[in-house]
Amino acid sequence: MNFYVIRNFILVLSVILLTGCAGTYRAYIDTLSYAFSPQVGAQLTLDQVNAASSDLLYLSHGERPQVVLALAFIEQGQQKWISADQVVMVIEQGRVVRTAGLQNDLLNLTNRGADPLKRLPAELFRADWLRLADWRQGEYGYQIRSEFKAVGQQDLQYFGKTISTLVYEEYLDYPNQANFVGAETSWRNTYWFDSVSGMLLQSQQQLSPQAEPMLMTYISRINRALKEGRL
């Protein structure tokens, strides 16, 4: 068994472990070839996106080149995505709630049902959210406080089309003393929703003030909406 086969097996196994040992999975194994292929600085063509039988997601993590993630499983409202560089992302209604393969993985977020992100952009409001976060490198039970607000509109370009989006910003901070290395205790996430359909098209999220930002673009979602004339 060569290196790539072993690596691919480990990636799939990681996703299965993240989903739990039981339940009904919606699997898209035939699309995982996109994630398992080297995608350094990936930029898929419209034909490639159209040909995919599962959703694809662009991920730019820090200064690294953009990669493609393939949607592998959906369970209990959570999406599990896999990349070729050994990263598994678990996303719940736009929020990264768990990871595997990062330098310091997020293990858990509490109070997820109260996340105001789940109500955007239908409700134009300022909202607060308090939860606890656990990380793999021994940090457990950290309080994170968020405040959301709408900041205006912005045009984005996809496949030669201009899409008007509603932009929301989330201002995050540690309300209590944290043990993370570094002086920063606050940071910001940004979310771009289509101004017509209300779909989340893109987000930039950090898991902590010391983590590198992750820019995520739902490229298959955008492509579908463009084809259906909804954007």
N, C-alpha and C positions, 0 to 999 in steps of 0.2 A: 504494500500500500504506500503510495508516494505522499510527499509532504502536503500537497494540495488536498488530496482526499482526506487525510487525517485532519487537516485544518477545517475542512468543510463539515466533517462529522462532529468536531468539537463545537462548531458554531451552532449547528442544529440542536445538539444536545443541550447547549446553554439556553437556547430559547425554550426547549421543553421543560427544563428545570425551572425557568422563570415563570412559566405558565402554571405550574403545579402538576401533580401526578394524575389528575383525573379531570374529565370534562370533555366537551365536544369542541374540537378544533376546526377552524376553517383554514386549510393548508393550501399553499400555492407553491408546491415544490418545483414545478416546472419553471417558475420565474426566478428561482434562486440563482440561476446561472448568471443573472445580471449582477447580483451581489458577490458571487464567488469569483467573477472575472476581475482582473486588475483594472481598476477604474480611476487611476491617478489623474486628477484634473478633469474628471468625467464631465462630458457635456453631450447628452443623448440627443439624437436627431428626433424629429417628429415621428418618423417611421418606426424608430425603436420604441418610443413610448406607446405608439398605437399598437405595436405587436405584442406588448407585454400583457400577459393574462392576469397580472396582479398589480397593485399600485406600487409605484416607485417614488422614492424620496431623495432629493439632493441634501447632502449634509456637508457643510463647511465647518470644521472644528479648529478654532484658533487659526494658526498660520498654515495649516495643512491644506493640500489641494482638495478640491471638492470631490466627494465620492458619492456613489449611488447606494441606497439601501432598498432592499426588497421587503415587501410586507409578507411575513411568513405565517402568522397566526392572528386571529381575532378571538378574544374570549372575555366575556363579562365586561364589555365596553372598553377593553384595552387592546391596543395594537402592538404587535411584536415585530420589529424591523431588524434585519440583519445586513451587515456590510462586509466587504471583502477584507477590511483591516481589523477583523475580529471584534467588532463592536455590536452589541445588541442594545436596542433602545426600546423601552416600553413606554408608550404614549397613551394617555387617557384624556380624550377630548381636548387635544392640543398641548397638554402638559406632560413633560418628561417626568415620570414617576419612579422609574427604576432603570438602571443601566448595568451592562457587563462589558468589560474590555477597556474601560477608561482607566486613567491613572489612579483615580480614587472614585470607585463606583458608588452611586446613590442606591441604597438598599430599600428605603421605605420613606413615604410621606404619610403623615396622619391627617385627619380631617379633610380628606379629598372631596367629600361630598359638598363642602361649603366653598369650594374654589370658585371665585367669581368668574374666572375664565370660561366656565361652562355656560354662563348666561350671556356672554358677549357674542355678537354686538347687539342683541335684541334689546338690552337694557342700557341706556346711556346714563351712567351713574358713576359716582366715586364709591369705591368699596374697599373694605379692609379684610384681610384673611390672615389668621394665625395658625400655624401647624408646627409639628416636630419633624425633624429629618435625621436619618441615620446614614452614615457613610461607612464604607468597608474598612477604612484605615483607623478604626477604633473610635470614631466620633459618633456618639449616639445621643438622641434626645435633644438636638439643638432646635431652639425656637427660631422660626423665620416668620417675619411679619411682612405683609405685602399691602400696598395701596395702589389701586388701579385708577386710571383716568383716561378719557379720550383726548387725543392731541391733534386731531385733524385728519385731512385726507392726503393721500400720496399716490401718484401714478407709478405703476410697475410695468415692466416690459417682459412679456413671455411669448416666444414663438412669433416675434414680429408684431404682436398685438399690444396695445396699451390698455391696461386694466386699472380702473380707479379703485382704491382701497381706503377703508377706514382704519386708522392707526390708533392702537391703544398701547399705553406704556404701563408697566408694572414696576413700582419702586419697592425694592426689597431691602431689609436690613435685619441684623441680629439684635433683638431688644435686650439680650443678656450677654454677658461676657463669653466670648468664644475662644477655644484653644487652637484654632487654625493659625498656622504661621502666616504672618503678614498683618499690617495695620488696618487694612480695609475691612469694614463691617457692613458696607452697603453696596448695592449694585442695581442694575436695571435690565428688565426684559422688554421686548417689543413684539407686538402681534399685528399682522396685516390681514384684515378681513375684506373680502370682496364687498363693495358698497351696494351691489344689487342683490346678490344671493345670500350674503352673510356668511359664506364659507371662509374658514381659515385657510389662507393660501400660503402664508409664510410666517415664521417666527424666529426670533433670536433669543435664546435662553442661556443663562448661566445657572449652574447648580449651587454655586457658592461664590463669594466675592473673589476667591483665589482661583476659581476654575476658569478655563478658557471658554469664550462664548461659542455657542453652536447655532449656526444659521441653517434652518431647515425649510426647504421649499417643497410643497406637495405637487410635484410636477405632473403626476398622472391625474390628480384631481383637477388641476388647471386645464390640462389637455381635454379631459372629458367635458368640462363646462364650456370650453371654447367650441368644441364640436357640436354641442347641443344648443349653441347660441345663447347660453346663460351668462356669458361674460362679455 
